[in-house]
């Protein structure tokens, strides 16, 4: 795949058009779309597979009309090609163009606000001495009991700052907390019933690996701080746009 990517880049550098590259290398062609930096299409809706295609979108907004098609690394297993054919200047949208979106955004925001208010009200009642399970069931909510979380598994897949796992590990025994879902459209009230202290002797290899990993992270952080300080002292500047382009072309992980 890497060799093919290099051959495609060489073809573009030699003046090949996107259509010629598609025919020559058997590339899959996508549809031409007019899209905003946020991935919103002028025709309506959001760009398909936006998270995976975000590198293509970012590259498009770094390009100028007339630039040759650009090959973009999309993770470690795929490449994409972006060609800029038109630029529509930013403008204020007419009400009819945004009416549906504004209504949907307002409705979603109101639902989030209402759900958070209901969750906080239930939380305060439980903190005041009410039985959380009884309160939740009485309000028609689902009650999940006896969920065991291990800090080791959480560290291997770090959760978001305010996820249920993060909230739980910040509570003392018997304490209650509030945790939103990823879109903050729903909330979970959690209670830490019991804390079982870690036993380093139970898994020596894991704890040794953890110590080594922390040492590497701290060392890397100190190194980056030192480099940044020396760059400021010497007045070094980095062309981030060019550096990003080089990394993408090389498929480099750094």
HELIX and SHEET records of a PDB file:
HELIX    1   1 UNK A    2  UNK A   13  1                                  12    
HELIX    2   2 UNK A   18  UNK A   25  1                                   8    
HELIX    3   3 UNK A   50  UNK A   60  1                                  11    
HELIX    4   4 UNK A   95  UNK A  127  1                                  33    
HELIX    5   5 UNK A  132  UNK A  138  1                                   7    
HELIX    6   6 UNK A  151  UNK A  156  1                                   6    
HELIX    7   7 UNK A  164  UNK A  169  1                                   6    
HELIX    8   8 UNK A  200  UNK A  202  5                                   3    
HELIX    9   9 UNK A  204  UNK A  234  1                                  31    
HELIX   10  10 UNK A  240  UNK A  250  1                                  11    
SHEET    1   A 2 UNK A  70  UNK A  73  0                                        
SHEET    2   A 2 UNK A  79  UNK A  82 -1                                        
SHEET    1   B 2 UNK A 176  UNK A 180  0                                        
SHEET    2   B 2 UNK A 187  UNK A 191 -1                                        
END                                                                             
